[in-house]
Amino acid sequence: MKCSVSRQCGSCDYIEEDYQLQLEKKQQFCQNLFHDFHIKIHPVIGMDVPFYYRNKVIVAFNSRYEYGLYEESSHRIVPIQQCLLHDEETHRILNKMQSMFRKYRISIYDDKKKKGFLKHVLIRRAVSTNQTLVVLVATEPLMKGSKHFCQELIQACPSVKSVVLNVNKRQTSIVLGQQEKVLYGKGFIVDELCGLTFKISAQSFYQINHQQCEKLYQKVMELIRFKKNDIVLDTYCGIGTIGMVASTHVNQVIGVELNREAYLDAINNAKMNKISNIHFYHEDATVFMQRLASSRQHVDTVIMDPPRSGSTQEFVNAVGILKPHQIVYVSCDPTTQVRDLKWFQKIGYHAKEVFLFDMFPQTQHVECVVLMSRVEK
């Protein structure tokens, strides 16, 4: 497939290349990156249809009410009618909103003049349930005509189950602010993943690619050698997805998440799925690990899925004190993962295999899963 704006947008590094070649490039990149570890790099698990997979989309509008993505390394909007990574329903909603913004005379924020109401539109899709959350990111907490706006949008696009107004007055590249007002619905949507249901709000972390996420989680479950009485620690847990999937195999799961909205979603998700053996803590993962280490808490397995920046040396040192039997490290940036694996090696943990998942087809990114076991001296 051809993208008409690929050279301007710059988001999809590999969009003009054959998909099999993309997978081979990612495979070779990881082989070079993990070379010093002398471990097996499994072939990248790709998609049958490597398009239309993104369940989260952020766009901006210009003064002509054209929507699009920012040109690479700039604040210039590249207008689009379709993106090959976004599904048809997303664009149907965006096209409807495009005409409605003009009709309701919604002022578009001008970054140079620092004036205007609408800064961004965030759309989140629950693929399994066909539910959509629309988030209007604006500079003010009041939207004139919001009731009629929502009624018209929902009538035209029934998949929209909630509309949220997010207020962001900051002059930064961070899209979402902390203040939110629900204009329609409950302020969240619900998706199904690995047989469980998950609440997704505007600020929740949720994997972009639903289909590949299920494959990745299944591999994580295969790798962990579960025992019924085990205690599993799920760090950087987001809305609790991996930990909740693991909870059926063990005695107890402890989830740790710094983002307050995701932490609250995790608690609600456990209740919604009637899972009673998982408990969540709203805390920085490194600080939490250090506290556990100081009290010599017993932990059998650590699951970690940190942000792109990776973990911290203090986190790793705390793991060395706790001495879990196994660690599963899920990473969206293998470069920082390799750095962290070197730290883990120094405290006696070693990996034999790396499993690769193409979570972001058409881009240079690849997701890596590694199981580390403690080598007894």
C-alpha positions in Angstrom: 0.0 0.0 0.0 1.1 3.6 -0.7 0.9 6.4 1.7 0.5 9.8 0.1 2.1 11.8 2.9 4.9 9.4 4.1 7.7 11.8 3.0 6.2 14.7 4.9 4.9 12.9 8.0 7.9 10.8 8.8 6.2 8.7 11.4 6.4 5.4 9.4 10.0 4.8 8.6 9.4 1.6 6.6 6.0 2.4 5.0 7.5 2.2 1.5 9.2 -1.2 2.1 8.1 -4.7 1.7 6.7 -6.1 5.0 8.9 -9.1 5.0 12.0 -6.9 4.5 10.8 -4.8 7.5 10.7 -7.8 9.7 14.2 -8.9 8.5 15.6 -5.4 9.3 14.2 -5.6 12.8 15.6 -9.0 13.3 19.0 -8.0 12.2 19.0 -4.9 14.3 18.3 -7.0 17.4 20.9 -9.6 16.5 23.5 -6.8 16.4 22.2 -5.2 19.5 22.2 -8.5 21.6 25.4 -9.8 20.1 27.5 -9.7 23.3 25.0 -11.7 25.2 25.4 -14.8 22.9 21.7 -15.7 23.2 19.1 -16.9 20.6 17.1 -14.2 18.8 13.8 -15.7 17.6 12.3 -14.5 14.4 10.0 -11.5 14.6 6.4 -12.4 15.1 4.6 -10.2 12.5 1.0 -9.5 11.5 -1.0 -11.1 8.6 -2.3 -7.6 7.8 0.2 -5.0 9.0 -2.1 -2.0 8.7 -5.0 -0.3 10.5 -3.8 -1.6 13.9 -3.5 1.6 16.0 -6.2 1.8 18.7 -5.0 5.2 19.9 -4.8 8.2 17.6 -3.9 11.9 18.3 -4.4 14.5 15.6 -4.4 18.3 15.5 -6.5 20.6 13.3 -5.4 23.7 11.4 -7.3 26.9 10.8 -9.0 25.4 7.7 -10.3 22.5 9.9 -8.1 20.0 8.2 -6.8 17.3 10.6 -3.5 15.5 10.5 -0.2 14.6 12.1 2.7 16.9 12.7 5.5 16.9 10.2 8.6 15.3 11.6 10.5 17.6 14.0 8.1 20.5 13.5 4.7 21.9 14.5 3.4 22.0 10.9 0.3 19.8 10.4 0.3 17.4 7.5 -3.4 17.1 6.5 -4.6 13.6 5.9 -7.8 11.9 4.8 -6.6 8.5 5.7 -3.7 7.0 7.6 -2.8 3.4 6.8 -2.3 2.7 10.5 -5.7 3.9 11.7 -8.9 1.9 11.2 -11.9 3.0 9.1 -14.0 3.9 12.1 -11.4 6.3 13.4 -11.4 8.3 10.2 -15.2 8.2 10.0 -15.3 9.8 13.4 -12.6 12.4 12.5 -14.3 13.3 9.2 -17.6 13.9 11.0 -15.9 16.0 13.7 -14.1 18.0 11.0 -17.4 19.2 9.6 -18.9 19.7 13.1 -16.0 21.9 14.3 -16.7 24.2 11.4 -20.5 24.1 12.0 -20.1 24.9 15.7 -17.4 27.5 15.0 -14.9 25.8 17.3 -11.7 28.0 17.4 -8.5 26.1 16.6 -5.6 26.8 18.9 -2.8 28.8 17.2 0.6 27.8 18.6 2.2 31.1 17.5 -0.5 33.4 18.8 -1.2 31.3 21.9 -4.9 31.7 21.2 -7.8 29.4 20.4 -9.8 26.6 22.0 -9.1 23.2 20.5 -5.5 21.9 20.6 -5.9 18.1 19.8 -8.3 15.3 19.4 -7.5 11.9 21.0 -9.4 8.9 19.9 -9.1 5.5 21.7 -10.7 2.4 20.2 -11.7 -0.8 22.0 -11.3 -3.2 19.1 -13.0 -6.2 20.6 -16.1 -4.4 21.7 -16.2 -1.7 19.0 -16.3 1.1 21.6 -14.7 4.6 21.0 -13.6 7.2 23.4 -13.3 10.8 22.0 -11.1 13.2 24.0 -11.2 16.9 23.0 -8.0 18.6 24.3 -8.7 22.3 24.8 -7.5 25.4 26.6 -10.7 26.0 28.5 -12.9 23.9 30.8 -16.2 25.0 29.1 -17.3 24.1 25.6 -20.2 26.1 24.2 -22.9 23.9 22.7 -21.2 20.7 24.0 -24.6 18.9 24.6 -25.8 19.3 21.1 -22.3 18.6 19.8 -22.2 15.2 21.6 -25.7 14.3 20.5 -24.9 14.9 16.9 -21.6 13.0 17.1 -23.2 10.0 18.8 -26.1 9.8 16.4 -23.7 9.8 13.4 -21.1 7.5 15.0 -22.8 5.1 17.4 -19.5 3.4 18.4 -18.7 6.6 20.4 -19.6 5.7 23.9 -18.0 8.6 25.7 -16.7 12.1 25.0 -14.3 13.8 27.4 -13.0 17.4 27.5 -9.4 17.5 28.7 -8.0 20.9 29.7 -4.4 21.6 28.9 -3.2 25.2 29.2 0.5 24.3 29.3 2.8 25.4 26.5 4.6 22.1 26.2 4.6 19.1 23.8 2.6 17.0 26.4 -0.8 16.5 24.9 -3.0 15.8 27.9 -3.6 18.0 30.9 -4.7 16.8 34.4 -8.2 18.4 34.4 -11.0 16.5 32.7 -14.7 16.9 32.3 -17.0 14.1 31.0 -19.3 15.6 28.3 -21.0 12.3 27.4 -21.0 8.7 28.7 -18.9 7.4 31.6 -15.5 8.9 30.7 -14.1 5.5 29.6 -14.6 2.5 27.3 -14.2 -1.2 27.9 -12.2 -3.6 25.9 -11.6 -7.4 26.0 -8.1 -8.8 26.1 -7.0 -12.4 26.8 -10.4 -13.3 28.0 -10.6 -10.4 30.5 -12.2 -6.9 30.3 -10.4 -3.7 30.8 -11.5 -0.1 31.4 -9.6 2.4 29.2 -9.7 6.1 30.1 -8.0 9.0 28.4 -4.7 8.7 30.2 -4.5 5.0 30.7 -1.6 3.1 29.3 -2.9 0.4 26.9 -1.0 -1.4 24.2 -1.5 0.3 20.8 -1.8 -3.0 18.9 -4.5 -5.3 20.3 -3.8 -8.3 18.1 -0.1 -8.4 18.7 -0.6 -7.6 22.4 -2.5 -10.8 22.9 0.3 -12.8 21.2 2.9 -11.1 23.4 1.0 -11.7 26.6 0.5 -15.4 25.7 4.3 -15.7 25.2 4.9 -14.1 28.6 2.6 -16.6 30.2 4.4 -19.5 28.4 7.8 -18.3 29.6 7.0 -18.0 33.3 7.3 -21.2 35.2 4.3 -20.7 37.5 3.7 -22.4 40.8 0.3 -22.2 42.6 1.7 -20.6 45.7 3.9 -18.0 43.9 3.9 -14.3 44.5 4.3 -12.3 41.3 5.3 -8.6 41.2 4.0 -6.7 38.2 6.0 -3.5 37.9 5.2 -0.5 35.7 1.8 -2.3 35.5 -0.3 0.3 33.8 -4.0 -0.6 34.0 -3.0 -4.1 35.3 -3.3 -6.1 32.1 -0.3 -8.5 32.4 -0.7 -9.0 36.2 -4.4 -9.8 35.8 -3.7 -12.4 33.1 -1.1 -14.0 35.4 -3.3 -13.9 38.5 -5.1 -17.2 37.6 -1.8 -19.1 37.8 -0.5 -18.0 41.2 -1.4 -17.2 44.8 -0.9 -13.4 44.7 0.0 -10.6 42.3 1.3 -7.2 43.3 1.0 -4.4 40.8 2.9 -1.1 40.9 2.0 1.9 38.8 3.0 5.6 39.2 0.3 7.1 36.9 -2.7 7.8 39.2 -5.4 7.4 36.5 -3.9 4.0 35.3 -3.6 2.9 38.9 -7.3 3.7 39.6 -8.3 1.9 36.4 -6.3 -1.1 37.5 -8.2 -1.3 40.7 -11.5 -1.1 38.9 -10.4 -3.6 36.3 -9.6 -6.2 39.0 -13.1 -5.6 40.5 -14.8 -5.8 37.1 -13.1 -9.2 36.5 -13.8 -10.4 40.0 -10.0 -11.0 40.6 -9.3 -10.9 44.4 -5.7 -12.0 44.5 -4.2 -8.9 42.9 -3.4 -5.7 44.8 -2.2 -2.4 43.3 0.1 0.3 44.7 0.3 3.9 43.5 4.0 4.4 43.6 7.2 4.7 41.6 8.5 1.3 40.7 12.0 1.9 41.8 11.0 3.4 45.2 8.6 0.5 45.7 11.3 -2.1 44.9 13.7 -0.5 47.3 11.1 -0.6 50.1 10.4 -4.3 49.4 14.1 -5.0 49.4 14.6 -3.2 52.8 12.0 -5.4 54.4 13.3 -8.5 52.6 9.9 -9.3 51.1 9.6 -12.7 49.4 8.9 -12.5 45.6 9.0 -15.4 43.2 8.7 -13.6 39.9 9.1 -10.1 38.7 7.4 -8.9 35.5 8.6 -5.5 34.2 7.3 -3.5 31.3 9.0 -0.1 31.8 8.7 3.0 29.5 11.0 3.6 26.6 13.6 5.0 28.9 13.9 1.6 30.6 14.4 0.8 34.2 16.9 2.1 36.8 20.1 0.7 38.3 18.5 1.2 41.8 15.5 -1.0 40.6 17.9 -3.7 39.5 19.9 -3.5 42.7 16.7 -4.0 44.7 15.9 -7.0 42.6 19.3 -8.4 43.5 18.3 -8.2 47.2 14.9 -9.8 46.7 16.3 -12.6 44.6 13.2 -13.7 42.7 13.6 -17.0 40.7 12.8 -15.4 37.4 12.3 -12.0 35.7 10.3 -11.3 32.5 11.3 -8.1 30.9 9.0 -6.6 28.2 10.5 -3.7 26.4 9.4 -1.3 23.7 13.0 -0.1 23.3 15.6 -2.9 23.0 18.5 -0.4 23.3 17.6 0.5 26.9 16.7 -3.1 27.6 20.2 -4.2 26.6 21.6 -1.6 29.0 19.4 -3.0 31.8 20.3 -6.6 31.0 23.9 -5.9 31.6 23.0 -4.6 35.1 21.0 -7.8 35.7 24.0 -9.9 34.6 26.1 -8.3 37.3 23.7 -9.5 40.0 23.5 -13.0 38.7 20.6 -13.0 36.2 21.0 -14.4 32.7 18.8 -14.8 29.6 18.9 -17.5 26.9 16.4 -16.2 24.4 14.9 -13.0 23.0 11.4 -13.1 21.5 10.5 -10.3 19.1 7.1 -8.9 18.3 6.2 -6.4 15.6 3.9 -4.2 17.7 4.4 -1.2 15.4 4.4 -2.4 11.7 5.7 0.2 9.2 7.9 1.8 11.8 11.4 0.9 13.0 10.2 -0.1 16.5 10.2 -3.6 17.8 9.0 -5.1 21.1 11.3 -7.6 22.9 10.5 -10.1 25.6 13.3 -11.7 27.7 13.1 -14.3 30.5 16.0 -14.0 33.0 16.7 -16.7 35.5 19.0 -16.4 38.6 22.1 -18.4 38.4 22.9 -20.0 41.8 26.6 -19.7 42.8 
